[in-house]
Amino acid sequence: MVTTQPSSTNAWTDFLEHFRETLATASPRLRAISESQSVIPKAEGKWSSKEIVGHLIDSAANNHQRFVRAQFSDELVFAGYEPNEWIRVQHYMDEPWADLVQLWQLYNQHILHLMSFVPTETRTKLRSKHNLHQIASDTISENDAVTLDYFMRDYLDHMKKHLGQILA
Ligand code: NI
């Protein structure tokens, strides 16, 4: 696999539409899950739906900053976050399920909004200095130049993977 290419070769407008559809489809399905169902671990020792959506809120919060900061820099070098530790200290299990789903949905609608305004040149510029081998969910070599386009598509791939854990 050539890692400098976006994970999908779809046109950018198709990607944005796919992102919009993912939110529109998943949101009512998440809201249909009850408060009592939302706290049940998906498997022994695994996250509950609340914790998975909490993890997706953490992903949104971290990547929101990255997607903004990337537009003021030639690099894609960002702080990481340790998923279990972030979930642990925020006590997502003690927050109402409906609130978490709403926060996840609105935060992602904003991220979709900001993505739609990123100039093409900024989005497709090859960046040789990055740490996507550490912070992106797909395996990338430190030595391959990457684009913000790739990183944004990777964000949605990660979200879809976790939504599948809840909605499958
Ligand atoms: Ni994850």
Backbone and ligand atoms as CSV (ligand in chain L), in Angstrom:
chain,resi,resn,atom,element,x,y,z
A,1,MET,N,N,0.839,-1.195,0.000
A,1,MET,CA,C,0.000,0.000,0.000
A,1,MET,C,C,0.873,1.243,0.000
A,2,VAL,N,N,0.556,2.194,-0.849
A,2,VAL,CA,C,1.290,3.458,-0.897
A,2,VAL,C,C,0.699,4.389,0.149
A,3,THR,N,N,1.433,4.640,1.192
A,3,THR,CA,C,0.853,5.331,2.347
A,3,THR,C,C,0.713,6.836,2.148
A,4,THR,N,N,1.321,7.386,1.111
A,4,THR,CA,C,1.179,8.828,0.910
A,4,THR,C,C,-0.149,9.165,0.245
A,5,GLN,N,N,-0.854,8.155,-0.217
A,5,GLN,CA,C,-2.146,8.399,-0.845
A,5,GLN,C,C,-3.269,8.359,0.192
A,6,PRO,N,N,-4.355,9.088,-0.039
A,6,PRO,CA,C,-5.497,8.992,0.870
A,6,PRO,C,C,-6.005,7.563,0.955
A,7,SER,N,N,-6.622,7.236,2.099
A,7,SER,CA,C,-7.087,5.858,2.287
A,7,SER,C,C,-8.190,5.520,1.294
A,8,SER,N,N,-8.871,6.532,0.831
A,8,SER,CA,C,-9.878,6.334,-0.203
A,8,SER,C,C,-9.558,7.292,-1.333
A,9,THR,N,N,-9.809,6.881,-2.547
A,9,THR,CA,C,-9.520,7.755,-3.685
A,9,THR,C,C,-10.758,8.520,-4.127
A,10,ASN,N,N,-11.835,8.426,-3.349
A,10,ASN,CA,C,-13.036,9.195,-3.663
A,10,ASN,C,C,-12.726,10.677,-3.750
A,11,ALA,N,N,-13.474,11.374,-4.563
A,11,ALA,CA,C,-13.360,12.832,-4.611
A,11,ALA,C,C,-13.671,13.397,-3.222
A,12,TRP,N,N,-13.097,14.538,-2.945
A,12,TRP,CA,C,-13.266,15.140,-1.621
A,12,TRP,C,C,-14.739,15.418,-1.311
A,13,THR,N,N,-15.475,15.888,-2.309
A,13,THR,CA,C,-16.899,16.165,-2.080
A,13,THR,C,C,-17.648,14.877,-1.735
A,14,ASP,N,N,-17.235,13.765,-2.333
A,14,ASP,CA,C,-17.852,12.476,-1.992
A,14,ASP,C,C,-17.519,12.082,-0.558
A,15,PHE,N,N,-16.282,12.357,-0.161
A,15,PHE,CA,C,-15.883,12.057,1.215
A,15,PHE,C,C,-16.733,12.857,2.205
A,16,LEU,N,N,-16.890,14.150,1.945
A,16,LEU,CA,C,-17.678,14.994,2.846
A,16,LEU,C,C,-19.120,14.503,2.929
A,17,GLU,N,N,-19.668,14.110,1.789
A,17,GLU,CA,C,-21.031,13.584,1.775
A,17,GLU,C,C,-21.117,12.276,2.554
A,18,HIS,N,N,-20.092,11.440,2.424
A,18,HIS,CA,C,-20.064,10.179,3.165
A,18,HIS,C,C,-19.997,10.431,4.674
A,19,PHE,N,N,-19.205,11.406,5.071
A,19,PHE,CA,C,-19.108,11.810,6.477
A,19,PHE,C,C,-20.495,12.262,6.964
A,20,ARG,N,N,-21.154,13.135,6.169
A,20,ARG,CA,C,-22.467,13.653,6.548
A,20,ARG,C,C,-23.478,12.504,6.698
A,21,GLU,N,N,-23.446,11.588,5.762
A,21,GLU,CA,C,-24.361,10.440,5.804
A,21,GLU,C,C,-24.089,9.539,7.012
A,22,THR,N,N,-22.810,9.372,7.333
A,22,THR,CA,C,-22.452,8.546,8.489
A,22,THR,C,C,-23.057,9.115,9.759
A,23,LEU,N,N,-22.969,10.448,9.929
A,23,LEU,CA,C,-23.554,11.092,11.111
A,23,LEU,C,C,-25.075,10.979,11.086
A,24,ALA,N,N,-25.665,11.218,9.913
A,24,ALA,CA,C,-27.126,11.218,9.804
A,24,ALA,C,C,-27.702,9.824,10.043
A,25,THR,N,N,-26.986,8.798,9.632
A,25,THR,CA,C,-27.455,7.423,9.797
A,25,THR,C,C,-27.232,6.917,11.214
A,26,ALA,N,N,-26.054,7.212,11.764
A,26,ALA,CA,C,-25.708,6.659,13.078
A,26,ALA,C,C,-26.442,7.355,14.216
A,27,SER,N,N,-26.699,8.663,14.080
A,27,SER,CA,C,-27.268,9.415,15.213
A,27,SER,C,C,-28.594,8.847,15.704
A,28,PRO,N,N,-29.584,8.620,14.842
A,28,PRO,CA,C,-30.841,8.050,15.354
A,28,PRO,C,C,-30.675,6.628,15.879
A,29,ARG,N,N,-29.763,5.887,15.281
A,29,ARG,CA,C,-29.539,4.512,15.767
A,29,ARG,C,C,-28.916,4.535,17.164
A,30,LEU,N,N,-28.026,5.493,17.409
A,30,LEU,CA,C,-27.434,5.620,18.751
A,30,LEU,C,C,-28.492,6.074,19.758
A,31,ARG,N,N,-29.329,7.035,19.336
A,31,ARG,CA,C,-30.365,7.542,20.251
A,31,ARG,C,C,-31.381,6.460,20.607
A,32,ALA,N,N,-31.518,5.460,19.744
A,32,ALA,CA,C,-32.473,4.372,19.992
A,32,ALA,C,C,-31.985,3.410,21.079
A,33,ILE,N,N,-30.701,3.511,21.420
A,33,ILE,CA,C,-30.154,2.660,22.492
A,33,ILE,C,C,-30.554,3.265,23.838
A,34,SER,N,N,-31.014,2.429,24.749
A,34,SER,CA,C,-31.484,2.940,26.041
A,34,SER,C,C,-30.313,3.230,26.976
A,35,GLU,N,N,-30.608,4.038,27.998
A,35,GLU,CA,C,-29.614,4.350,29.034
A,35,GLU,C,C,-29.059,3.062,29.655
A,36,SER,N,N,-29.950,2.112,29.942
A,36,SER,CA,C,-29.481,0.882,30.605
A,36,SER,C,C,-28.648,0.005,29.669
A,37,GLN,N,N,-29.012,0.006,28.376
A,37,GLN,CA,C,-28.196,-0.755,27.412
A,37,GLN,C,C,-26.817,-0.116,27.229
A,38,SER,N,N,-26.762,1.204,27.339
A,38,SER,CA,C,-25.545,1.933,26.966
A,38,SER,C,C,-24.387,1.693,27.923
A,39,VAL,N,N,-24.685,1.186,29.125
A,39,VAL,CA,C,-23.607,0.995,30.103
A,39,VAL,C,C,-23.084,-0.446,30.133
A,40,ILE,N,N,-23.683,-1.318,29.299
A,40,ILE,CA,C,-23.270,-2.730,29.293
A,40,ILE,C,C,-22.006,-2.885,28.447
A,41,PRO,N,N,-20.953,-3.467,29.001
A,41,PRO,CA,C,-19.737,-3.698,28.196
A,41,PRO,C,C,-20.073,-4.551,26.965
A,42,LYS,N,N,-19.430,-4.226,25.828
A,42,LYS,CA,C,-19.717,-4.957,24.589
A,42,LYS,C,C,-19.192,-6.390,24.662
A,43,ALA,N,N,-18.232,-6.612,25.535
A,43,ALA,CA,C,-17.707,-7.954,25.795
A,43,ALA,C,C,-16.970,-7.875,27.130
A,44,GLU,N,N,-16.635,-9.025,27.663
A,44,GLU,CA,C,-15.908,-9.079,28.935
A,44,GLU,C,C,-14.663,-8.192,28.884
A,45,GLY,N,N,-14.591,-7.216,29.789
A,45,GLY,CA,C,-13.408,-6.357,29.851
A,45,GLY,C,C,-13.334,-5.306,28.766
A,46,LYS,N,N,-14.398,-5.175,27.953
A,46,LYS,CA,C,-14.389,-4.183,26.862
A,46,LYS,C,C,-15.213,-2.962,27.244
A,47,TRP,N,N,-15.091,-1.913,26.406
A,47,TRP,CA,C,-15.834,-0.690,26.654
A,47,TRP,C,C,-17.338,-0.908,26.443
A,48,SER,N,N,-18.135,-0.125,27.172
A,48,SER,CA,C,-19.578,-0.033,26.931
A,48,SER,C,C,-19.821,0.951,25.782
A,49,SER,N,N,-21.088,1.028,25.339
A,49,SER,CA,C,-21.422,2.017,24.301
A,49,SER,C,C,-21.098,3.431,24.781
A,50,LYS,N,N,-21.372,3.721,26.042
A,50,LYS,CA,C,-21.035,5.039,26.590
A,50,LYS,C,C,-19.542,5.325,26.485
A,51,GLU,N,N,-18.748,4.331,26.806
A,51,GLU,CA,C,-17.296,4.546,26.773
A,51,GLU,C,C,-16.787,4.659,25.336
A,52,ILE,N,N,-17.401,3.930,24.415
A,52,ILE,CA,C,-16.995,4.039,23.011
A,52,ILE,C,C,-17.335,5.430,22.470
A,53,VAL,N,N,-18.544,5.907,22.763
A,53,VAL,CA,C,-18.908,7.260,22.316
A,53,VAL,C,C,-18.029,8.294,23.027
A,54,GLY,N,N,-17.713,8.051,24.298
A,54,GLY,CA,C,-16.770,8.923,25.000
A,54,GLY,C,C,-15.432,8.967,24.287
A,55,HIS,N,N,-14.944,7.804,23.874
A,55,HIS,CA,C,-13.684,7.734,23.121
A,55,HIS,C,C,-13.800,8.514,21.809
A,56,LEU,N,N,-14.947,8.454,21.166
A,56,LEU,CA,C,-15.143,9.202,19.915
A,56,LEU,C,C,-15.226,10.711,20.169
A,57,ILE,N,N,-15.726,11.107,21.320
A,57,ILE,CA,C,-15.708,12.527,21.700
A,57,ILE,C,C,-14.254,12.967,21.932
A,58,ASP,N,N,-13.465,12.118,22.593
A,58,ASP,CA,C,-12.043,12.440,22.793
A,58,ASP,C,C,-11.325,12.544,21.452
A,59,SER,N,N,-11.650,11.634,20.539
A,59,SER,CA,C,-11.057,11.686,19.200
A,59,SER,C,C,-11.449,12.983,18.498
A,60,ALA,N,N,-12.717,13.364,18.612
A,60,ALA,CA,C,-13.175,14.608,17.994
A,60,ALA,C,C,-12.443,15.809,18.586
A,61,ALA,N,N,-12.324,15.839,19.922
A,61,ALA,CA,C,-11.700,16.983,20.586
A,61,ALA,C,C,-10.229,17.115,20.197
A,62,ASN,N,N,-9.529,15.984,20.172
A,62,ASN,CA,C,-8.111,16.017,19.795
A,62,ASN,C,C,-7.937,16.373,18.327
A,63,ASN,N,N,-8.739,15.753,17.477
A,63,ASN,CA,C,-8.546,15.973,16.042
A,63,ASN,C,C,-9.098,17.312,15.570
A,64,HIS,N,N,-10.076,17.841,16.261
A,64,HIS,CA,C,-10.543,19.192,15.963
A,64,HIS,C,C,-9.358,20.159,16.030
A,65,GLN,N,N,-8.619,20.105,17.113
A,65,GLN,CA,C,-7.441,20.965,17.267
A,65,GLN,C,C,-6.411,20.700,16.174
A,66,ARG,N,N,-6.186,19.435,15.893
A,66,ARG,CA,C,-5.178,19.080,14.883
A,66,ARG,C,C,-5.579,19.630,13.514
A,67,PHE,N,N,-6.864,19.493,13.169
A,67,PHE,CA,C,-7.320,19.923,11.838
A,67,PHE,C,C,-7.265,21.441,11.698
A,68,VAL,N,N,-7.390,22.156,12.792
A,68,VAL,CA,C,-7.236,23.613,12.743
A,68,VAL,C,C,-5.759,23.984,12.706
A,69,ARG,N,N,-4.977,23.431,13.636
A,69,ARG,CA,C,-3.563,23.794,13.729
A,69,ARG,C,C,-2.807,23.433,12.455
A,70,ALA,N,N,-3.186,22.357,11.796
A,70,ALA,CA,C,-2.507,21.915,10.570
A,70,ALA,C,C,-2.561,22.989,9.484
A,71,GLN,N,N,-3.549,23.879,9.588
A,71,GLN,CA,C,-3.699,24.910,8.562
A,71,GLN,C,C,-2.791,26.116,8.809
A,72,PHE,N,N,-2.106,26.111,9.958
A,72,PHE,CA,C,-1.145,27.176,10.264
A,72,PHE,C,C,0.282,26.648,10.278
A,73,SER,N,N,0.490,25.438,9.800
A,73,SER,CA,C,1.802,24.802,9.913
A,73,SER,C,C,2.059,23.919,8.698
A,74,ASP,N,N,3.350,23.689,8.391
A,74,ASP,CA,C,3.691,22.747,7.324
A,74,ASP,C,C,3.785,21.322,7.857
A,75,GLU,N,N,3.779,21.183,9.169
A,75,GLU,CA,C,3.976,19.868,9.782
A,75,GLU,C,C,2.644,19.256,10.211
A,76,LEU,N,N,2.677,17.948,10.405
A,76,LEU,CA,C,1.554,17.254,11.051
A,76,LEU,C,C,2.124,16.502,12.263
A,77,VAL,N,N,2.549,17.281,13.248
A,77,VAL,CA,C,3.118,16.703,14.470
A,77,VAL,C,C,2.243,17.141,15.635
A,78,PHE,N,N,1.639,16.157,16.303
A,78,PHE,CA,C,0.659,16.487,17.333
A,78,PHE,C,C,0.817,15.582,18.557
A,79,ALA,N,N,0.355,16.098,19.697
A,79,ALA,CA,C,0.310,15.285,20.911
A,79,ALA,C,C,-0.690,14.148,20.725
A,80,GLY,N,N,-0.366,13.003,21.283
A,80,GLY,CA,C,-1.295,11.876,21.263
A,80,GLY,C,C,-2.187,11.905,22.491
A,81,TYR,N,N,-3.018,10.879,22.641
A,81,TYR,CA,C,-3.811,10.750,23.859
A,81,TYR,C,C,-4.032,9.270,24.107
A,82,GLU,N,N,-3.988,8.882,25.371
A,82,GLU,CA,C,-4.102,7.459,25.708
A,82,GLU,C,C,-5.580,7.162,25.978
A,83,PRO,N,N,-6.233,6.403,25.098
A,83,PRO,CA,C,-7.692,6.256,25.162
A,83,PRO,C,C,-8.239,5.827,26.525
A,84,ASN,N,N,-7.660,4.798,27.125
A,84,ASN,CA,C,-8.215,4.302,28.396
A,84,ASN,C,C,-8.067,5.316,29.525
A,85,GLU,N,N,-6.948,6.012,29.538
A,85,GLU,CA,C,-6.729,7.011,30.583
A,85,GLU,C,C,-7.697,8.186,30.433
A,86,TRP,N,N,-7.947,8.582,29.185
A,86,TRP,CA,C,-8.896,9.685,28.947
A,86,TRP,C,C,-10.302,9.285,29.375
A,87,ILE,N,N,-10.675,8.059,29.090
A,87,ILE,CA,C,-12.007,7.579,29.496
A,87,ILE,C,C,-12.092,7.504,31.021
A,88,ARG,N,N,-11.042,6.987,31.632
A,88,ARG,CA,C,-11.049,6.772,33.089
A,88,ARG,C,C,-11.250,8.082,33.852
A,89,VAL,N,N,-10.488,9.115,33.525
A,89,VAL,CA,C,-10.558,10.334,34.351
A,89,VAL,C,C,-11.799,11.177,34.060
A,90,GLN,N,N,-12.478,10.909,32.937
A,90,GLN,CA,C,-13.656,11.723,32.618
A,90,GLN,C,C,-14.983,11.116,33.079
A,91,HIS,N,N,-14.943,9.863,33.518
A,91,HIS,CA,C,-16.144,9.214,34.066
A,91,HIS,C,C,-17.345,9.304,33.125
A,92,TYR,N,N,-17.111,8.914,31.890
A,92,TYR,CA,C,-18.205,8.923,30.908
A,92,TYR,C,C,-19.399,8.083,31.359
A,93,MET,N,N,-19.140,7.026,32.111
A,93,MET,CA,C,-20.241,6.144,32.541
A,93,MET,C,C,-21.240,6.876,33.428
A,94,ASP,N,N,-20.841,8.010,34.034
A,94,ASP,CA,C,-21.735,8.756,34.929
A,94,ASP,C,C,-22.474,9.883,34.215
A,95,GLU,N,N,-22.305,9.991,32.904
A,95,GLU,CA,C,-23.023,11.025,32.158
A,95,GLU,C,C,-24.188,10.400,31.390
A,96,PRO,N,N,-25.261,11.172,31.176
A,96,PRO,CA,C,-26.421,10.620,30.464
A,96,PRO,C,C,-26.060,10.242,29.020
A,97,TRP,N,N,-26.510,9.083,28.603
A,97,TRP,CA,C,-26.252,8.572,27.251
A,97,TRP,C,C,-26.688,9.589,26.185
A,98,ALA,N,N,-27.900,10.143,26.358
A,98,ALA,CA,C,-28.428,11.073,25.346
A,98,ALA,C,C,-27.525,12.303,25.202
A,99,ASP,N,N,-26.949,12.760,26.322
A,99,ASP,CA,C,-26.043,13.921,26.265
A,99,ASP,C,C,-24.774,13.576,25.495
A,100,LEU,N,N,-24.240,12.383,25.744
A,100,LEU,CA,C,-23.000,11.980,25.062
A,100,LEU,C,C,-23.236,11.863,23.557
A,101,VAL,N,N,-24.369,11.277,23.189
A,101,VAL,CA,C,-24.672,11.119,21.760
A,101,VAL,C,C,-24.821,12.491,21.101
A,102,GLN,N,N,-25.499,13.415,21.796
A,102,GLN,CA,C,-25.690,14.751,21.232
A,102,GLN,C,C,-24.361,15.492,21.083
A,103,LEU,N,N,-23.516,15.373,22.113
A,103,LEU,CA,C,-22.200,16.019,22.042
A,103,LEU,C,C,-21.389,15.442,20.890
A,104,TRP,N,N,-21.384,14.119,20.762
A,104,TRP,CA,C,-20.659,13.462,19.660
A,104,TRP,C,C,-21.173,13.965,18.301
A,105,GLN,N,N,-22.500,14.021,18.172
A,105,GLN,CA,C,-23.082,14.413,16.885
A,105,GLN,C,C,-22.750,15.868,16.544
A,106,LEU,N,N,-22.970,16.769,17.487
A,106,LEU,CA,C,-22.749,18.192,17.194
A,106,LEU,C,C,-21.274,18.504,16.991
A,107,TYR,N,N,-20.413,17.851,17.772
A,107,TYR,CA,C,-18.974,18.087,17.599
A,107,TYR,C,C,-18.545,17.649,16.196
A,108,ASN,N,N,-19.070,16.517,15.763
A,108,ASN,CA,C,-18.682,16.031,14.438
A,108,ASN,C,C,-19.314,16.844,13.311
A,109,GLN,N,N,-20.495,17.375,13.543
A,109,GLN,CA,C,-21.068,18.265,12.526
A,109,GLN,C,C,-20.186,19.501,12.347
A,110,HIS,N,N,-19.618,19.979,13.452
A,110,HIS,CA,C,-18.709,21.119,13.344
A,110,HIS,C,C,-17.413,20.731,12.622
A,111,ILE,N,N,-16.879,19.566,12.937
A,111,ILE,CA,C,-15.652,19.110,12.263
A,111,ILE,C,C,-15.905,18.954,10.762
A,112,LEU,N,N,-17.056,18.400,10.408
A,112,LEU,CA,C,-17.421,18.298,8.995
A,112,LEU,C,C,-17.499,19.691,8.363
A,113,HIS,N,N,-18.078,20.613,9.094
A,113,HIS,CA,C,-18.183,21.998,8.620
A,113,HIS,C,C,-16.799,22.582,8.361
A,114,LEU,N,N,-15.899,22.453,9.310
A,114,LEU,CA,C,-14.565,23.046,9.119
A,114,LEU,C,C,-13.809,22.342,7.992
A,115,MET,N,N,-13.999,21.041,7.876
A,115,MET,CA,C,-13.331,20.312,6.788
A,115,MET,C,C,-13.749,20.859,5.421
A,116,SER,N,N,-15.006,21.265,5.320
A,116,SER,CA,C,-15.527,21.707,4.026
A,116,SER,C,C,-14.904,23.031,3.579
A,117,PHE,N,N,-14.216,23.727,4.504
A,117,PHE,CA,C,-13.598,25.004,4.154
A,117,PHE,C,C,-12.089,24.944,4.023
A,118,VAL,N,N,-11.484,23.769,4.214
A,118,VAL,CA,C,-10.025,23.679,4.094
A,118,VAL,C,C,-9.631,23.849,2.628
A,119,PRO,N,N,-8.746,24.817,2.317
A,119,PRO,CA,C,-8.347,25.001,0.918
A,119,PRO,C,C,-7.714,23.724,0.355
A,120,THR,N,N,-7.993,23.425,-0.886
A,120,THR,CA,C,-7.469,22.205,-1.519
A,120,THR,C,C,-5.950,22.116,-1.405
A,121,GLU,N,N,-5.288,23.245,-1.619
A,121,GLU,CA,C,-3.814,23.244,-1.563
A,121,GLU,C,C,-3.316,22.836,-0.173
A,122,THR,N,N,-3.985,23.335,0.855
A,122,THR,CA,C,-3.615,22.998,2.238
A,122,THR,C,C,-3.868,21.519,2.507
A,123,ARG,N,N,-4.977,21.045,2.019
A,123,ARG,CA,C,-5.398,19.660,2.264
A,123,ARG,C,C,-4.518,18.643,1.555
A,124,THR,N,N,-4.039,18.977,0.353
A,124,THR,CA,C,-3.311,17.995,-0.465
A,124,THR,C,C,-1.798,18.182,-0.443
A,125,LYS,N,N,-1.330,19.199,0.236
A,125,LYS,CA,C,0.116,19.446,0.322
A,125,LYS,C,C,0.817,18.284,1.026
A,126,LEU,N,N,1.909,17.798,0.432
A,126,LEU,CA,C,2.666,16.715,1.057
A,126,LEU,C,C,3.493,17.268,2.208
A,127,ARG,N,N,3.420,16.596,3.345
A,127,ARG,CA,C,4.118,17.050,4.540
A,127,ARG,C,C,5.080,15.945,4.984
A,128,SER,N,N,6.378,16.279,4.956
A,128,SER,CA,C,7.382,15.255,5.265
A,128,SER,C,C,7.579,15.103,6.777
A,129,LYS,N,N,7.330,16.179,7.528
A,129,LYS,CA,C,7.500,16.087,8.986
A,129,LYS,C,C,6.132,15.827,9.631
A,130,HIS,N,N,5.995,14.646,10.197
A,130,HIS,CA,C,4.716,14.261,10.803
A,130,HIS,C,C,4.947,13.162,11.826
A,131,ASN,N,N,3.951,12.888,12.640
A,131,ASN,CA,C,4.025,11.718,13.536
A,131,ASN,C,C,2.769,10.855,13.406
A,132,LEU,N,N,2.277,10.765,12.176
A,132,LEU,CA,C,1.092,9.936,11.955
A,132,LEU,C,C,1.360,8.463,12.222
A,133,HIS,N,N,2.637,8.070,12.182
A,133,HIS,CA,C,2.964,6.687,12.545
A,133,HIS,C,C,2.648,6.439,14.024
A,134,GLN,N,N,2.505,7.541,14.802
A,134,GLN,CA,C,2.186,7.390,16.225
A,134,GLN,C,C,0.721,7.708,16.537
A,135,ILE,N,N,0.138,8.668,15.837
A,135,ILE,CA,C,-1.197,9.145,16.241
A,135,ILE,C,C,-2.325,8.736,15.308
A,136,ALA,N,N,-2.042,8.297,14.100
A,136,ALA,CA,C,-3.115,7.883,13.193
A,136,ALA,C,C,-3.447,6.413,13.444
A,137,SER,N,N,-4.663,6.027,13.103
A,137,SER,CA,C,-5.058,4.654,13.414
A,137,SER,C,C,-4.576,3.664,12.356
A,138,ASP,N,N,-4.290,4.141,11.158
A,138,ASP,CA,C,-3.728,3.254,10.143
A,138,ASP,C,C,-2.201,3.246,10.260
A,139,THR,N,N,-1.591,2.177,9.795
A,139,THR,CA,C,-0.146,2.069,9.887
A,139,THR,C,C,0.517,2.893,8.788
A,140,ILE,N,N,1.326,3.833,9.207
A,140,ILE,CA,C,2.003,4.736,8.285
A,140,ILE,C,C,3.476,4.760,8.658
A,141,SER,N,N,4.347,4.867,7.649
A,141,SER,CA,C,5.772,4.978,7.921
A,141,SER,C,C,6.140,6.423,8.220
A,142,GLU,N,N,7.035,6.581,9.178
A,142,GLU,CA,C,7.566,7.906,9.523
A,142,GLU,C,C,8.236,8.552,8.316
A,143,ASN,N,N,8.730,7.710,7.395
A,143,ASN,CA,C,9.545,8.213,6.289
A,143,ASN,C,C,8.741,8.622,5.063
A,144,ASP,N,N,7.452,8.309,5.054
A,144,ASP,CA,C,6.612,8.700,3.920
A,144,ASP,C,C,5.924,10.031,4.208
A,145,ALA,N,N,5.983,10.932,3.251
A,145,ALA,CA,C,5.247,12.187,3.387
A,145,ALA,C,C,3.754,11.898,3.372
A,146,VAL,N,N,2.999,12.695,4.105
A,146,VAL,CA,C,1.554,12.491,4.208
A,146,VAL,C,C,0.821,13.810,3.948
A,147,THR,N,N,-0.480,13.705,3.790
A,147,THR,CA,C,-1.303,14.897,3.572
A,147,THR,C,C,-2.348,15.022,4.682
A,148,LEU,N,N,-2.838,16.232,4.842
A,148,LEU,CA,C,-3.965,16.454,5.754
A,148,LEU,C,C,-5.193,15.698,5.251
A,149,ASP,N,N,-5.323,15.598,3.945
A,149,ASP,CA,C,-6.402,14.820,3.327
A,149,ASP,C,C,-6.409,13.395,3.877
A,150,TYR,N,N,-5.246,12.766,3.878
A,150,TYR,CA,C,-5.139,11.401,4.403
A,150,TYR,C,C,-5.588,11.358,5.864
A,151,PHE,N,N,-5.082,12.314,6.641
A,151,PHE,CA,C,-5.337,12.334,8.079
A,151,PHE,C,C,-6.836,12.515,8.366
A,152,MET,N,N,-7.500,13.347,7.582
A,152,MET,CA,C,-8.931,13.574,7.775
A,152,MET,C,C,-9.742,12.340,7.406
A,153,ARG,N,N,-9.346,11.659,6.347
A,153,ARG,CA,C,-10.045,10.423,5.969
A,153,ARG,C,C,-9.814,9.334,7.018
A,154,ASP,N,N,-8.618,9.320,7.577
A,154,ASP,CA,C,-8.295,8.366,8.635
A,154,ASP,C,C,-9.178,8.593,9.865
A,155,TYR,N,N,-9.475,9.871,10.125
A,155,TYR,CA,C,-10.354,10.213,11.251
A,155,TYR,C,C,-11.732,9.546,11.096
A,156,LEU,N,N,-12.292,9.643,9.904
A,156,LEU,CA,C,-13.611,9.034,9.674
A,156,LEU,C,C,-13.523,7.508,9.716
A,157,ASP,N,N,-12.444,6.947,9.170
A,157,ASP,CA,C,-12.269,5.484,9.226
A,157,ASP,C,C,-12.296,5.002,10.678
A,158,HIS,N,N,-11.574,5.731,11.529
A,158,HIS,CA,C,-11.518,5.376,12.955
A,158,HIS,C,C,-12.915,5.462,13.587
A,159,MET,N,N,-13.644,6.523,13.275
A,159,MET,CA,C,-14.997,6.677,13.821
A,159,MET,C,C,-15.904,5.532,13.378
A,160,LYS,N,N,-15.844,5.189,12.101
A,160,LYS,CA,C,-16.712,4.132,11.581
A,160,LYS,C,C,-16.399,2.779,12.219
A,161,LYS,N,N,-15.121,2.557,12.469
A,161,LYS,CA,C,-14.725,1.299,13.113
A,161,LYS,C,C,-15.382,1.185,14.489
A,162,HIS,N,N,-15.339,2.269,15.256
A,162,HIS,CA,C,-15.920,2.233,16.605
A,162,HIS,C,C,-17.455,2.247,16.574
A,163,LEU,N,N,-18.042,2.964,15.623
A,163,LEU,CA,C,-19.512,2.918,15.506
A,163,LEU,C,C,-19.971,1.489,15.237
A,164,GLY,N,N,-19.183,0.781,14.448
A,164,GLY,CA,C,-19.508,-0.605,14.144
A,164,GLY,C,C,-19.518,-1.483,15.389
A,165,GLN,N,N,-18.670,-1.147,16.355
A,165,GLN,CA,C,-18.637,-1.925,17.606
A,165,GLN,C,C,-19.946,-1.752,18.377
A,166,ILE,N,N,-20.598,-0.593,18.218
A,166,ILE,CA,C,-21.857,-0.346,18.923
A,166,ILE,C,C,-23.048,-0.855,18.111
A,167,LEU,N,N,-23.024,-0.566,16.812
A,167,LEU,CA,C,-24.221,-0.736,15.988
A,167,LEU,C,C,-24.257,-2.050,15.201
A,168,ALA,N,N,-23.164,-2.778,15.180
A,168,ALA,CA,C,-23.121,-4.010,14.389
A,168,ALA,C,C,-24.174,-5.011,14.868
L,1,NI,NI,NI,-9.993,4.159,18.834
